[in-house]
Amino acid sequence: NAKSERCSVVLRIAPTFIRFGSFEIFKPTDEFTGRQGPSVGRNDIRIQMLDYVIGTFYPEIQKAHADKVTRNAAFFKEITKRTAKLVAEWQCVGFCHGVLNTDNMSIVGLTIDYGPFGFLDRYDLDHICNGSDKSGRYAYSKQPEICKWNVEKLAEALVPELPLDISQTIIEEEFDTEFKKHYLLKMRKKLGIFQQELEEEDDELISELLQTMHSTGSDFTNTFRLLSSFPFPQLSESFLLEDFIEKLLDQCASIEDLKVANRPRMDPRQLSLFLMLSQSNPQLLEMIGSKAIVDKELERIKQYEELQELTTDELRKKNKNKWTEWLQKYKSRLAKETEGVPDLNALNSQRITLMNSNNPKFILRNYIAQNAIEVAENGDFSEVRRVLKLLETPYSDEDMCLEEFGRQTESSLEDTDGGSSGLEEPSAQCGLTVKKGLSYCSKPPIWASELCVT
């Protein structure tokens, strides 16, 4: 499907583009590949780089430590904690980086070099935003562990200026602890629970929420945003639970969405070969890394077959039961927030403000980007500017609609094709029939599942 496209210049801005991988230029010969870094043996350059990075971007650490090993350990501890905190932030807003190798990890703990990135639509732990990541190495759920792995690679690259036993101890003591701490803190804010810290109960509540979102195929961003309108129990006189659950159900995946998500992806002949191999030589299947892929494909086939028998009403009823059950637990947890609080209205306002400042309303969904691309390819960059302006304030409560865009697109199709027949084939025209009236915070239309970022 190759075609000529306009060239563009992308300017990336960061305090520094020194990465974990910058220190791997000193890597000694790899025993498996036989490759080595271009500056292997040049420890003098490694020392200069460390002095520059710490002196420039961690001046407080530079001033606090005269001994270089102690200084380097303090720096490594800080970048370990920053990286853990960074990936916790990603997980909490559903951000997927796409290419998390060591060369795309910032030495100051920032998000950089996210090319084929994306955000979760339907909550899916196995979501892969990068179409070329066939094995799912950088899938959403794997981001914390791959970031930790990258920190381990940085530790190896800093030897001998920081002995490996010191750096490994730091990783073991700091990374998981910092990730869990910040993740729980952020998730509490997203749920508006900030008066009391009930670690075990809150962990369970969050885990069960995500499980409910996963089993119902709920939109990650919109579901969290919607929860701010679920009030404290004592303020629920005018609140209608049935109406709220209906809004939640509108954010769940439809049968059509689930069929697209679970349709088999492997060639039947290839699957058959793998199944034969699993019987004759399961160790080999495990060794070549295909067992997990086969298991996932079999799970998809099973779910796809079950969906053929399921009606929309049956799915909605199942989802309603799941959300009703979780909301009862959320209601009980919110009741504990109000204990001993005299002004519940003020507390509720504070809670809503907190939640809406931690749950974005707008994210760059692929269908929004595609709309902007299509118009820009015709020389009109107004939609690009509009989307950019919108994303400058992702937590804003403003709503914007694509109606104007839809009218412009229909008009341009009539002008160029001599009619509006292009609107009759949404897959060919990337779903232009559903663009009109679509909000920038809507769940993605079904055609968006065909978009591939790579």
KEMI-425403 format. One record per residue (C-alpha): residue number from 0; x, y, z. Coordinates in steps of 0.05 Angstrom, whole numbers. Example, Ala and Ser with C-alpha at 12.3 -4.5 7.8 and 13.67 -1.06 7.14 Angstrom:
2
DRENMAR   i      X      Y      Z
DRENMAR   0    246    -90    156
DRENMAR   1    273    -21    143
END
This chain:
454
DRENMAR   i      X      Y      Z
DRENMAR   0      0      0      0
DRENMAR   1     58     47    -13
DRENMAR   2     42    118    -34
DRENMAR   3     78    184    -39
DRENMAR   4     68    228     22
DRENMAR   5     89    298     41
DRENMAR   6    152    304     81
DRENMAR   7    150    336    150
DRENMAR   8    201    361    200
DRENMAR   9    191    341    272
DRENMAR  10    226    382    326
DRENMAR  11    235    345    392
DRENMAR  12    251    386    454
DRENMAR  13    282    360    519
DRENMAR  14    334    385    569
DRENMAR  15    380    332    542
DRENMAR  16    377    273    494
DRENMAR  17    429    232    531
DRENMAR  18    397    164    541
DRENMAR  19    412    100    577
DRENMAR  20    437     74    511
DRENMAR  21    488    130    506
DRENMAR  22    529     94    559
DRENMAR  23    526     28    520
DRENMAR  24    578     53    471
DRENMAR  25    628     24    521
DRENMAR  26    596    -45    520
DRENMAR  27    648   -102    517
DRENMAR  28    642   -158    467
DRENMAR  29    577   -196    474
DRENMAR  30    588   -270    484
DRENMAR  31    528   -289    441
DRENMAR  32    530   -238    384
DRENMAR  33    604   -222    383
DRENMAR  34    587   -148    377
DRENMAR  35    615    -92    420
DRENMAR  36    605    -18    431
DRENMAR  37    643     32    387
DRENMAR  38    680     60    447
DRENMAR  39    696     -4    484
DRENMAR  40    755      5    532
DRENMAR  41    748     81    534
DRENMAR  42    731     88    607
DRENMAR  43    759    159    604
DRENMAR  44    699    179    561
DRENMAR  45    651    144    608
DRENMAR  46    679    184    666
DRENMAR  47    671    249    626
DRENMAR  48    599    232    609
DRENMAR  49    581    215    681
DRENMAR  50    614    280    706
DRENMAR  51    574    319    654
DRENMAR  52    507    286    667
DRENMAR  53    511    290    742
DRENMAR  54    542    359    744
DRENMAR  55    493    389    695
DRENMAR  56    427    353    710
DRENMAR  57    437    329    782
DRENMAR  58    477    387    813
DRENMAR  59    450    374    883
DRENMAR  60    480    304    880
DRENMAR  61    545    331    853
DRENMAR  62    550    380    911
DRENMAR  63    531    329    964
DRENMAR  64    584    276    949
DRENMAR  65    659    283    945
DRENMAR  66    671    208    935
DRENMAR  67    655    189    862
DRENMAR  68    628    120    875
DRENMAR  69    580    147    928
DRENMAR  70    561    203    881
DRENMAR  71    549    155    823
DRENMAR  72    507    110    869
DRENMAR  73    464    170    890
DRENMAR  74    454    189    817
DRENMAR  75    436    117    798
DRENMAR  76    386    113    855
DRENMAR  77    353    178    832
DRENMAR  78    347    156    759
DRENMAR  79    320     89    782
DRENMAR  80    265    123    823
DRENMAR  81    250    173    768
DRENMAR  82    242    118    717
DRENMAR  83    196     78    762
DRENMAR  84    154    139    776
DRENMAR  85    152    156    701
DRENMAR  86    125     88    680
DRENMAR  87     75     90    737
DRENMAR  88     48    155    708
DRENMAR  89     44    123    639
DRENMAR  90      4     64    666
DRENMAR  91    -44    110    702
DRENMAR  92    -64    148    640
DRENMAR  93    -60     89    592
DRENMAR  94      0    115    554
DRENMAR  95     39     65    511
DRENMAR  96    108     87    489
DRENMAR  97    117     37    432
DRENMAR  98    193     27    429
DRENMAR  99    222     21    499
DRENMAR 100    294      2    483
DRENMAR 101    352     31    523
DRENMAR 102    365     83    469
DRENMAR 103    296    113    482
DRENMAR 104    303    119    557
DRENMAR 105    321    189    582
DRENMAR 106    379    196    631
DRENMAR 107    338    249    668
DRENMAR 108    274    207    672
DRENMAR 109    231    240    619
DRENMAR 110    186    213    564
DRENMAR 111    226    218    499
DRENMAR 112    229    185    430
DRENMAR 113    158    160    430
DRENMAR 114    148    148    356
DRENMAR 115     92     96    346
DRENMAR 116     60    114    413
DRENMAR 117    -13    110    432
DRENMAR 118    -63    112    488
DRENMAR 119   -109     56    511
DRENMAR 120   -180     59    484
DRENMAR 121   -213     -4    510
DRENMAR 122   -176    -27    572
DRENMAR 123   -132    -83    547
DRENMAR 124    -70   -105    585
DRENMAR 125    -41   -136    522
DRENMAR 126    -51    -73    479
DRENMAR 127      6    -61    430
DRENMAR 128      8      9    401
DRENMAR 129     66     -5    353
DRENMAR 130     45    -47    293
DRENMAR 131    115    -72    283
DRENMAR 132    120   -100    354
DRENMAR 133     94   -169    333
DRENMAR 134    117   -204    397
DRENMAR 135     86   -153    444
DRENMAR 136    152   -138    477
DRENMAR 137    129    -67    492
DRENMAR 138     56    -82    506
DRENMAR 139     20    -37    557
DRENMAR 140     25    -87    614
DRENMAR 141     99   -101    601
DRENMAR 142    122    -29    606
DRENMAR 143    141    -30    680
DRENMAR 144    183    -93    673
DRENMAR 145    217    -70    609
DRENMAR 146    234     -3    641
DRENMAR 147    264    -40    700
DRENMAR 148    304    -84    651
DRENMAR 149    330    -20    618
DRENMAR 150    353      6    685
DRENMAR 151    390    -59    694
DRENMAR 152    424    -49    627
DRENMAR 153    445     21    648
DRENMAR 154    475     -9    712
DRENMAR 155    517    -56    669
DRENMAR 156    540      2    625
DRENMAR 157    565     42    685
DRENMAR 158    615    -10    709
DRENMAR 159    669      1    734
DRENMAR 160    650     72    755
DRENMAR 161    593     41    794
DRENMAR 162    604    -31    816
DRENMAR 163    547    -78    795
DRENMAR 164    534   -103    865
DRENMAR 165    517    -32    888
DRENMAR 166    472    -16    829
DRENMAR 167    435    -83    832
DRENMAR 168    420    -72    905
DRENMAR 169    392     -3    889
DRENMAR 170    347    -33    835
DRENMAR 171    322    -87    881
DRENMAR 172    308    -38    937
DRENMAR 173    280     20    898
DRENMAR 174    247      5    831
DRENMAR 175    187    -37    850
DRENMAR 176    176      1    915
DRENMAR 177    176     68    880
DRENMAR 178    131     43    823
DRENMAR 179     79     14    870
DRENMAR 180     80     75    916
DRENMAR 181     69    125    859
DRENMAR 182     20     81    822
DRENMAR 183    -24     74    884
DRENMAR 184    -18    149    899
DRENMAR 185    -39    167    828
DRENMAR 186    -95    116    826
DRENMAR 187   -124    142    891
DRENMAR 188   -127    211    861
DRENMAR 189   -161    183    799
DRENMAR 190   -214    151    844
DRENMAR 191   -220    212    890
DRENMAR 192   -199    175    953
DRENMAR 193   -150    220    990
DRENMAR 194   -175    227   1062
DRENMAR 195   -153    159   1087
DRENMAR 196    -97    113   1064
DRENMAR 197   -123     42   1067
DRENMAR 198    -69      7   1027
DRENMAR 199    -96    -65   1024
DRENMAR 200   -168    -44   1013
DRENMAR 201   -148      8    961
DRENMAR 202   -103    -41    925
DRENMAR 203   -161    -90    921
DRENMAR 204   -210    -37    898
DRENMAR 205   -164    -14    842
DRENMAR 206   -149    -85    821
DRENMAR 207   -223   -103    818
DRENMAR 208   -239    -39    780
DRENMAR 209   -187    -56    726
DRENMAR 210   -213   -127    723
DRENMAR 211   -284   -101    713
DRENMAR 212   -259    -53    659
DRENMAR 213   -222   -110    625
DRENMAR 214   -280   -159    627
DRENMAR 215   -329   -107    601
DRENMAR 216   -282    -77    550
DRENMAR 217   -291     -8    581
DRENMAR 218   -259     54    552
DRENMAR 219   -201     69    600
DRENMAR 220   -201    145    595
DRENMAR 221   -276    157    594
DRENMAR 222   -292    108    650
DRENMAR 223   -245    142    699
DRENMAR 224   -270    211    678
DRENMAR 225   -342    189    689
DRENMAR 226   -329    164    760
DRENMAR 227   -323    236    785
DRENMAR 228   -398    242    778
DRENMAR 229   -410    185    826
DRENMAR 230   -423    222    892
DRENMAR 231   -410    208    965
DRENMAR 232   -466    163    992
DRENMAR 233   -493    219   1037
DRENMAR 234   -500    266    977
DRENMAR 235   -538    218    932
DRENMAR 236   -609    243    942
DRENMAR 237   -617    265    869
DRENMAR 238   -569    213    842
DRENMAR 239   -599    157    801
DRENMAR 240   -554     95    802
DRENMAR 241   -590     64    742
DRENMAR 242   -575    125    699
DRENMAR 243   -502    125    720
DRENMAR 244   -494     51    704
DRENMAR 245   -525     64    636
DRENMAR 246   -471    116    623
DRENMAR 247   -418     65    644
DRENMAR 248   -449     13    598
DRENMAR 249   -444     61    540
DRENMAR 250   -368     61    551
DRENMAR 251   -364    -15    548
DRENMAR 252   -344    -51    484
DRENMAR 253   -400    -73    438
DRENMAR 254   -405   -143    410
DRENMAR 255   -377   -116    345
DRENMAR 256   -318    -85    382
DRENMAR 257   -304   -150    417
DRENMAR 258   -309   -191    353
DRENMAR 259   -257   -146    321
DRENMAR 260   -212   -150    382
DRENMAR 261   -217   -226    387
DRENMAR 262   -217   -248    315
DRENMAR 263   -163   -300    300
DRENMAR 264    -99   -270    274
DRENMAR 265    -56   -330    258
DRENMAR 266    -58   -369    193
DRENMAR 267    -95   -434    209
DRENMAR 268    -39   -474    176
DRENMAR 269     13   -440    220
DRENMAR 270    -30   -452    283
DRENMAR 271    -38   -525    264
DRENMAR 272     38   -533    258
DRENMAR 273     49   -500    326
DRENMAR 274     -4   -545    358
DRENMAR 275     31   -606    329
DRENMAR 276     97   -580    356
DRENMAR 277     66   -569    425
DRENMAR 278     50   -644    426
DRENMAR 279    115   -670    397
DRENMAR 280    166   -621    425
DRENMAR 281    137   -571    476
DRENMAR 282    207   -551    499
DRENMAR 283    225   -527    429
DRENMAR 284    160   -488    424
DRENMAR 285    176   -454    490
DRENMAR 286    248   -441    468
DRENMAR 287    227   -404    404
DRENMAR 288    179   -362    444
DRENMAR 289    116   -384    409
DRENMAR 290     78   -419    465
DRENMAR 291     50   -354    493
DRENMAR 292     29   -333    423
DRENMAR 293     -6   -399    411
DRENMAR 294    -41   -396    478
DRENMAR 295    -65   -326    464
DRENMAR 296    -90   -346    395
DRENMAR 297   -129   -405    424
DRENMAR 298   -160   -358    475
DRENMAR 299   -181   -311    420
DRENMAR 300   -213   -367    380
DRENMAR 301   -252   -390    441
DRENMAR 302   -276   -320    457
DRENMAR 303   -293   -306    384
DRENMAR 304   -336   -369    381
DRENMAR 305   -372   -350    446
DRENMAR 306   -387   -281    418
DRENMAR 307   -423   -311    358
DRENMAR 308   -477   -337    406
DRENMAR 309   -482   -274    450
DRENMAR 310   -536   -221    440
DRENMAR 311   -528   -147    455
DRENMAR 312   -579   -151    511
DRENMAR 313   -543   -210    543
DRENMAR 314   -477   -174    540
DRENMAR 315   -506   -111    569
DRENMAR 316   -538   -150    626
DRENMAR 317   -472   -185    643
DRENMAR 318   -436   -118    642
DRENMAR 319   -489    -86    685
DRENMAR 320   -481   -140    739
DRENMAR 321   -406   -131    740
DRENMAR 322   -409    -55    746
DRENMAR 323   -463    -58    799
DRENMAR 324   -421   -104    841
DRENMAR 325   -359    -59    837
DRENMAR 326   -397      5    849
DRENMAR 327   -423    -22    915
DRENMAR 328   -351    -31    938
DRENMAR 329   -333     38    913
DRENMAR 330   -392     68    950
DRENMAR 331   -369     34   1015
DRENMAR 332   -299     61   1006
DRENMAR 333   -324    132    992
DRENMAR 334   -366    129   1056
DRENMAR 335   -302    120   1096
DRENMAR 336   -275    184   1065
DRENMAR 337   -330    224   1097
DRENMAR 338   -320    201   1168
DRENMAR 339   -314    261   1215
DRENMAR 340   -320    312   1158
DRENMAR 341   -370    368   1174
DRENMAR 342   -377    398   1104
DRENMAR 343   -390    342   1054
DRENMAR 344   -406    389    997
DRENMAR 345   -338    423   1002
DRENMAR 346   -304    355   1007
DRENMAR 347   -342    330    946
DRENMAR 348   -322    392    906
DRENMAR 349   -250    380    926
DRENMAR 350   -256    308    905
DRENMAR 351   -285    325    837
DRENMAR 352   -230    376    824
DRENMAR 353   -177    325    844
DRENMAR 354   -206    271    800
DRENMAR 355   -215    315    739
DRENMAR 356   -143    340    745
DRENMAR 357   -118    268    744
DRENMAR 358   -165    237    693
DRENMAR 359   -156    269    624
DRENMAR 360   -218    281    583
DRENMAR 361   -180    284    518
DRENMAR 362   -124    240    492
DRENMAR 363    -95    233    422
DRENMAR 364   -136    175    397
DRENMAR 365   -117    145    330
DRENMAR 366   -184    164    298
DRENMAR 367   -173    237    318
DRENMAR 368   -104    236    288
DRENMAR 369   -130    202    225
DRENMAR 370   -183    255    216
DRENMAR 371   -131    310    221
DRENMAR 372    -84    273    173
DRENMAR 373   -137    265    119
DRENMAR 374   -154    339    119
DRENMAR 375    -81    360    122
DRENMAR 376    -65    316     61
DRENMAR 377   -114    360     23
DRENMAR 378    -75    422     45
DRENMAR 379   -120    443    103
DRENMAR 380    -83    444    169
DRENMAR 381   -140    474    209
DRENMAR 382   -158    406    240
DRENMAR 383    -86    394    260
DRENMAR 384    -85    462    295
DRENMAR 385   -152    448    328
DRENMAR 386   -129    381    356
DRENMAR 387    -63    411    379
DRENMAR 388   -101    465    416
DRENMAR 389   -148    414    448
DRENMAR 390    -90    371    472
DRENMAR 391    -56    430    505
DRENMAR 392   -110    425    559
DRENMAR 393   -128    351    563
DRENMAR 394   -161    358    631
DRENMAR 395   -207    414    609
DRENMAR 396   -282    402    616
DRENMAR 397   -297    434    549
DRENMAR 398   -328    390    496
DRENMAR 399   -313    396    423
DRENMAR 400   -348    362    366
DRENMAR 401   -327    339    297
DRENMAR 402   -390    363    263
DRENMAR 403   -355    420    228
DRENMAR 404   -301    373    206
DRENMAR 405   -353    324    180
DRENMAR 406   -387    377    138
DRENMAR 407   -320    400    109
DRENMAR 408   -301    329     91
DRENMAR 409   -367    313     59
DRENMAR 410   -363    377     18
DRENMAR 411   -292    362     -5
DRENMAR 412   -312    291    -26
DRENMAR 413   -370    318    -67
DRENMAR 414   -324    368   -101
DRENMAR 415   -270    318   -118
DRENMAR 416   -311    255   -133
DRENMAR 417   -371    288   -164
DRENMAR 418   -417    262   -110
DRENMAR 419   -422    236    -39
DRENMAR 420   -419    162    -57
DRENMAR 421   -353    157    -19
DRENMAR 422   -392    162     45
DRENMAR 423   -427     96     31
DRENMAR 424   -363     57     44
DRENMAR 425   -338     75    114
DRENMAR 426   -280     25    112
DRENMAR 427   -254     53     47
DRENMAR 428   -263    125     69
DRENMAR 429   -239    111    140
DRENMAR 430   -309    116    169
DRENMAR 431   -330    185    145
DRENMAR 432   -403    167    155
DRENMAR 433   -392    165    230
DRENMAR 434   -348    225    236
DRENMAR 435   -403    275    235
DRENMAR 436   -423    293    306
DRENMAR 437   -368    250    337
DRENMAR 438   -339    282    399
DRENMAR 439   -264    287    411
DRENMAR 440   -275    247    474
DRENMAR 441   -318    193    443
DRENMAR 442   -300    120    444
DRENMAR 443   -267    103    377
DRENMAR 444   -313     83    320
DRENMAR 445   -307     11    295
DRENMAR 446   -266     32    234
DRENMAR 447   -211     58    280
DRENMAR 448   -191    -14    297
DRENMAR 449   -163    -19    227
DRENMAR 450   -114     38    238
DRENMAR 451    -42     16    247
DRENMAR 452     14     59    274
DRENMAR 453     84     34    261
END
